[in-house]
Amino acid sequence: MTSSIYIHVPFCSEICDYCDFYSLKVKQNNKSLDLFIKKIIEDFEIIINKHNIKIIPTIYFGGGTPSILGPDKLIYFLHSIKRLIIANSIASPCEITLEANPEHCNELFLKAAMEAGITRLSIGVQSFNEAIRKAINRAGKGSLLPDKLEKIAEYFSESNNRTFSIDLISGLPFQNKKILVEDIKKTLEFKPSHISFYQLTVDP
């Protein structure tokens, strides 16, 4: 059987006001992260054996904020999954994507992501504007984003057989056409392989 795998990491350092995905606010040293990894690895083995999965084209780590796992936990998590893939004679995934917040993407984390086998980072920028970021309780300062994105572009480049994408949102508080165009122009400066441009959905 052929099946791609989605793994939801339900933890964040801050809970953004616009997000309705299930997530818990934790610190990176929270023991819940270790227990979560242990149980997901157990589930992964059960699922691939139950469904006789022999080809996994892609693995996608979404959230929440998967990058909250940090370098060491990320490497352990991915290496454990790889051992199960090898032990069960499963074809190696062509792409492994990890959603990440820019503030987590220091050099140590990016090196760990490469070592762990991540081929694509999906970066949640949403907006560079400081007032907008504060209004939606977005973690990290907008002024620090350019340096983070430059470093991400350096490590996750096509020359390294890796890519990254950037998420933006329209319809946010304090946002107008001028700010939105500025966000798009700034995003394009870093030459991401893909841009996801979402419209804010406000539920009753």
Secondary structure by P-SEA (a helix, b strand, c coil): cbbbbbbbbccccccccccccbbbbbccccaaaaaaaaaaaaaaaaaaaaaccccccbbbbbcccccccccaaaaaaaaaaaaaaaaaccccccbbbbbbbcccccaaaaaaaaaacccccccccccccaaaaaaacccccccaaaaaaaaaaaccccccccbbbbbbbcccccccaaaaaaaaaaaacccccbbbbbcccccc
